[in-house]
Amino acid sequence: MTEVSTEQLKKAIRNLHGCDSTWTGAVRVKETFKGETVWDGLVQVFNLIDHPKAPRCYAWSHAIDDSTKRRFVAVLHQEPVTSPAAAVRADIIQQARE
């Protein structure tokens, strides 16, 4: 598994949300559905600098199936997303819709 640096995540946040950020920590999140683990990993937490709507962001990255590329995820802390676990759930729902 390839580790992603906080600098890579900060760059993704800048690209996706147009602001700089500072890393504040990491939280392990394990999301299950009907007894099966659907996501298990570390969510990096960043405070956002001068973002007009959100004070922080939850970010992570994962490999894209059958590829050497990675998908970067950066979810803003805005209702109803108010925790790292809620950010993971929101991304899972978004991916299911796509």
N, CA, C and O of each residue as an XYZ file, in Angstrom:
392
protein
N       0.841     -1.185      0.000
C       0.000      0.000      0.000
C       0.883      1.244      0.000
O       1.865      1.311      0.740
N       0.549      2.199     -0.802
C       1.303      3.439     -0.894
C       0.769      4.426      0.140
O      -0.432      4.686      0.210
N       1.686      4.969      0.941
C       1.296      5.998      1.899
C       1.233      7.346      1.196
O       2.041      7.631      0.312
N       0.293      8.155      1.584
C       0.132      9.486      1.018
C       0.533     10.486      2.092
O       0.109     10.370      3.242
N       1.339     11.456      1.727
C       1.806     12.437      2.701
C       0.746     13.500      2.966
O      -0.164     13.707      2.164
N       0.883     14.165      4.101
C      -0.024     15.266      4.396
C       0.154     16.381      3.371
O      -0.802     17.096      3.071
N       1.363     16.543      2.827
C       1.585     17.572      1.799
C       0.781     17.265      0.532
O       0.241     18.175     -0.098
N       0.701     15.982      0.160
C      -0.108     15.610     -1.008
C      -1.585     15.898     -0.745
O      -2.300     16.364     -1.632
N      -2.034     15.621      0.466
C      -3.430     15.897      0.810
C      -3.693     17.401      0.855
O      -4.748     17.854      0.413
N      -2.742     18.184      1.384
C      -2.898     19.635      1.389
C      -3.003     20.178     -0.032
O      -3.775     21.101     -0.292
N      -2.228     19.606     -0.952
C      -2.304     20.016     -2.353
C      -3.675     19.671     -2.932
O      -4.253     20.467     -3.672
N      -4.197     18.490     -2.598
C      -5.523     18.094     -3.074
C      -6.595     19.030     -2.524
O      -7.512     19.415     -3.249
N      -6.487     19.396     -1.253
C      -7.445     20.334     -0.657
C      -7.388     21.670     -1.387
O      -8.424     22.261     -1.692
N      -6.185     22.142     -1.663
C      -6.023     23.414     -2.396
C      -6.674     23.318     -3.776
O      -7.363     24.243     -4.207
N      -6.454     22.193     -4.468
C      -7.025     22.013     -5.817
C      -8.540     21.879     -5.782
O      -9.230     22.428     -6.641
N      -9.059     21.159     -4.804
C     -10.501     20.907     -4.744
C     -11.300     22.054     -4.129
O     -12.435     22.310     -4.533
N     -10.707     22.748     -3.145
C     -11.480     23.737     -2.390
C     -10.892     25.147     -2.410
O     -11.462     26.067     -1.824
N      -9.758     25.315     -3.081
C      -9.225     26.653     -3.300
C      -8.650     27.362     -2.092
O      -8.645     28.592     -2.047
N      -8.166     26.616     -1.111
C      -7.566     27.269      0.051
C      -6.441     26.416      0.619
O      -6.338     25.221      0.340
N      -5.607     27.055      1.417
C      -4.549     26.337      2.106
C      -5.098     25.736      3.386
O      -6.215     26.039      3.805
N      -4.289     24.872      4.006
C      -4.742     24.182      5.212
C      -3.561     23.816      6.094
O      -2.409     23.823      5.662
N      -3.878     23.497      7.339
C      -2.869     22.993      8.266
C      -3.372     21.679      8.843
O      -4.537     21.555      9.221
N      -2.479     20.708      8.903
C      -2.827     19.387      9.415
C      -2.978     19.447     10.926
O      -2.150     20.054     11.604
N      -4.021     18.825     11.462
C      -4.229     18.832     12.909
C      -4.190     17.442     13.527
O      -4.002     17.313     14.737
N      -4.365     16.406     12.725
C      -4.331     15.059     13.278
C      -4.986     14.051     12.357
O      -5.394     14.363     11.238
N      -5.073     12.828     12.867
C      -5.669     11.737     12.093
C      -6.605     10.942     12.995
O      -6.375     10.815     14.198
N      -7.662     10.411     12.393
C      -8.658      9.629     13.117
C      -8.916      8.345     12.334
O      -9.174      8.385     11.131
N      -8.845      7.208     13.023
C      -9.176      5.938     12.373
C     -10.693      5.832     12.282
O     -11.409      6.065     13.256
N     -11.169      5.472     11.086
C     -12.601      5.284     10.858
C     -12.806      3.905     10.261
O     -12.132      3.517      9.307
N     -13.746      3.173     10.837
C     -14.149      1.880     10.283
C     -15.651      1.949     10.068
O     -16.423      2.126     11.011
N     -16.048      1.807      8.821
C     -17.461      1.890      8.450
C     -17.934      0.511      8.009
O     -17.323     -0.120      7.147
N     -19.025      0.052      8.605
C     -19.573     -1.257      8.255
C     -21.001     -1.108      7.733
O     -21.698     -0.138      8.033
N     -21.409     -2.093      6.948
C     -22.773     -2.149      6.427
C     -23.196     -3.604      6.413
O     -22.555     -4.438      5.773
N     -24.271     -3.907      7.114
C     -24.784     -5.277      7.220
C     -23.687     -6.249      7.667
O     -23.564     -7.359      7.150
N     -22.898     -5.796      8.639
C     -21.874     -6.654      9.210
C     -20.579     -6.755      8.417
O     -19.641     -7.418      8.859
N     -20.508     -6.122      7.270
C     -19.310     -6.154      6.428
C     -18.588     -4.813      6.501
O     -19.228     -3.761      6.500
N     -17.267     -4.847      6.562
C     -16.479     -3.619      6.542
C     -16.455     -3.074      5.118
O     -16.027     -3.756      4.186
N     -16.920     -1.838      4.963
C     -16.916     -1.208      3.635
C     -15.822     -0.158      3.519
O     -15.470      0.252      2.413
N     -15.278      0.282      4.657
C     -14.178      1.238      4.643
C     -13.466      1.165      5.980
O     -14.108      1.129      7.030
N     -12.144      1.143      5.945
C     -11.347      1.109      7.167
C     -10.030      1.811      6.888
O      -9.226      1.335      6.086
N      -9.807      2.933      7.540
C      -8.567      3.657      7.294
C      -8.455      4.913      8.125
O      -9.314      5.207      8.956
N      -7.386      5.649      7.889
C      -7.153      6.912      8.586
C      -7.696      8.074      7.777
O      -7.472      8.178      6.571
N      -8.410      8.938      8.463
C      -8.879     10.184      7.873
C      -8.032     11.297      8.477
O      -7.951     11.443      9.697
N      -7.409     12.069      7.612
C      -6.573     13.183      8.062
C      -7.453     14.421      8.230
O      -8.299     14.713      7.385
N      -7.244     15.139      9.325
C      -8.045     16.321      9.627
C      -7.183     17.562      9.417
O      -6.054     17.639      9.903
N      -7.732     18.531      8.685
C      -7.023     19.769      8.375
C      -7.890     20.967      8.742
O      -9.090     20.970      8.466
N      -7.301     21.977      9.358
C      -7.971     23.262      9.519
C      -7.775     24.024      8.221
O      -6.680     24.036      7.658
N      -8.840     24.660      7.746
C      -8.777     25.410      6.501
C      -8.422     26.869      6.774
O      -8.827     27.440      7.787
N      -7.670     27.454      5.867
C      -7.258     28.845      5.984
C      -8.072     29.685      5.006
O      -7.965     29.528      3.790
N      -8.876     30.564      5.552
C      -9.682     31.510      4.759
C     -10.666     30.841      3.809
O     -10.911     31.355      2.718
N     -11.232     29.711      4.201
C     -12.308     29.137      3.388
C     -13.599     29.852      3.785
O     -13.841     30.046      4.976
N     -14.430     30.248      2.826
C     -15.615     31.042      3.154
C     -16.733     30.294      3.875
O     -17.600     30.929      4.476
N     -16.735     28.953      3.830
C     -17.877     28.230      4.388
C     -17.538     27.153      5.410
O     -18.424     26.718      6.146
N     -16.300     26.712      5.480
C     -15.976     25.584      6.361
C     -14.696     25.850      7.151
O     -13.740     26.413      6.617
N     -14.678     25.445      8.424
C     -13.483     25.647      9.241
C     -12.435     24.558      9.078
O     -11.251     24.780      9.331
N     -12.881     23.370      8.650
C     -11.933     22.250      8.506
C     -12.364     21.334      7.380
O     -13.425     21.491      6.776
N     -11.488     20.362      7.124
C     -11.694     19.425      6.027
C     -11.166     18.062      6.448
O     -10.192     17.968      7.195
N     -11.811     17.014      5.969
C     -11.398     15.633      6.227
C     -10.895     15.054      4.910
O     -11.598     15.102      3.900
N      -9.683     14.509      4.917
C      -9.084     14.095      3.650
C      -8.411     12.733      3.763
O      -7.918     12.349      4.824
N      -8.401     12.006      2.635
C      -7.719     10.726      2.520
C      -7.551     10.423      1.041
O      -8.037     11.153      0.177
N      -6.864      9.351      0.777
C      -6.633      8.930     -0.597
C      -6.686      7.416     -0.651
O      -6.388      6.737      0.331
N      -7.066      6.895     -1.803
C      -7.045      5.445     -1.989
C      -6.750      5.121     -3.446
O      -6.979      5.928     -4.347
N      -6.233      3.916     -3.643
C      -5.918      3.464     -5.001
C      -7.201      3.293     -5.791
O      -8.245      2.926     -5.253
N      -7.095      3.568     -7.078
C      -8.210      3.327     -7.998
C      -8.049      1.898     -8.507
O      -6.956      1.496     -8.907
N      -9.142      1.131     -8.493
C      -9.091     -0.271     -8.923
C      -8.421     -0.421    -10.278
O      -8.654      0.364    -11.197
N      -7.580     -1.449    -10.382
C      -6.903     -1.789    -11.642
C      -6.114     -0.617    -12.232
O      -6.070     -0.446    -13.451
N      -5.486      0.195    -11.358
C      -4.735      1.348    -11.820
C      -3.622      1.670    -10.833
O      -3.665      1.263     -9.672
N      -2.637      2.400    -11.309
C      -1.593      2.891    -10.413
C      -1.940      4.290     -9.900
O      -1.194      4.860     -9.103
N      -3.057      4.839    -10.349
C      -3.488      6.177     -9.941
C      -4.204      6.123     -8.596
O      -4.637      5.063     -8.143
N      -4.316      7.297     -7.966
C      -4.992      7.418     -6.682
C      -6.137      8.411     -6.793
O      -6.101      9.336     -7.604
N      -7.132      8.208     -5.981
C      -8.255      9.139     -5.865
C      -8.077      9.887     -4.545
O      -7.936      9.272     -3.487
N      -8.085     11.206     -4.616
C      -7.978     12.035     -3.418
C      -9.360     12.530     -3.038
O     -10.123     13.002     -3.881
N      -9.668     12.416     -1.760
C     -10.967     12.831     -1.232
C     -10.716     13.911     -0.189
O      -9.854     13.754      0.676
N     -11.465     15.008     -0.269
C     -11.375     16.092      0.704
C     -12.787     16.619      0.946
O     -13.337     17.347      0.119
N     -13.359     16.250      2.070
C     -14.749     16.576      2.376
C     -14.771     17.710      3.391
O     -14.130     17.629      4.439
N     -15.515     18.770      3.073
C     -15.610     19.916      3.966
C     -16.440     19.605      5.203
O     -17.401     18.838      5.146
N     -16.058     20.206      6.314
C     -16.812     20.115      7.561
C     -17.970     21.120      7.474
O     -17.833     22.292      7.824
N     -19.107     20.617      6.995
C     -20.336     21.405      6.875
C     -21.490     20.446      7.135
O     -21.428     19.279      6.748
N     -22.544     20.932      7.787
C     -23.709     20.074      8.042
C     -24.123     19.366      6.760
O     -24.205     20.020      5.720
N     -24.382     18.093      6.781
C     -24.422     17.191      7.926
C     -23.087     16.534      8.243
O     -23.019     15.685      9.133
N     -22.018     16.907      7.533
C     -20.707     16.313      7.774
C     -20.015     17.096      8.889
O     -19.531     18.208      8.675
N     -19.977     16.502     10.078
C     -19.383     17.180     11.234
C     -18.346     16.314     11.943
O     -17.961     16.600     13.077
N     -17.893     15.248     11.269
C     -16.880     14.370     11.863
C     -16.193     13.580     10.748
O     -16.705     13.503      9.631
N     -15.035     12.995     11.052
C     -14.382     12.153     10.050
C     -15.266     10.988      9.595
O     -15.299     10.673      8.405
N     -15.974     10.352     10.512
C     -16.848      9.225     10.146
C     -17.964      9.685      9.214
O     -18.303      8.989      8.256
N     -18.529     10.843      9.489
C     -19.590     11.376      8.623
C     -19.034     11.706      7.236
O     -19.735     11.553      6.236
N     -17.788     12.153      7.171
C     -17.161     12.437      5.871
C     -17.016     11.162      5.057
O     -17.279     11.156      3.854
N     -16.599     10.087      5.706
C     -16.465      8.794      5.012
C     -17.823      8.329      4.510
O     -17.951      7.905      3.361
N     -18.842      8.407      5.369
C     -20.193      7.994      4.954
C     -20.684      8.818      3.772
O     -21.276      8.277      2.839
N     -20.440     10.129      3.808
C     -20.868     11.001      2.700
C     -20.185     10.606      1.398
O     -20.810     10.606      0.338
N     -18.895     10.268      1.482
C     -18.180      9.865      0.266
C     -18.685      8.527     -0.255
O     -18.828      8.343     -1.464
N     -18.956      7.596      0.648
C     -19.501      6.287      0.234
C     -20.830      6.481     -0.492
O     -21.066      5.872     -1.535
N     -21.686      7.319      0.053
C     -22.993      7.589     -0.574
C     -22.809      8.246     -1.929
O     -23.482      7.883     -2.893
N     -21.893      9.219     -2.011
C     -21.633      9.899     -3.282
C     -21.129      8.917     -4.334
O     -21.572      8.960     -5.482
N     -20.218      8.040     -3.959
C     -19.676      7.053     -4.903
C     -20.773      6.086     -5.367
O     -20.793      5.686     -6.531
N     -21.667      5.719     -4.476
C     -22.763      4.819     -4.846
C     -23.693      5.487     -5.863
O     -24.225      4.822     -6.752
N     -23.886      6.790     -5.729
C     -24.752      7.525     -6.656
C     -24.129      7.649     -8.038
O     -24.836      7.687     -9.045
N     -22.812      7.712     -8.080
C     -22.122      7.857     -9.361
C     -22.029      6.505    -10.005
O     -21.483      6.380    -11.101
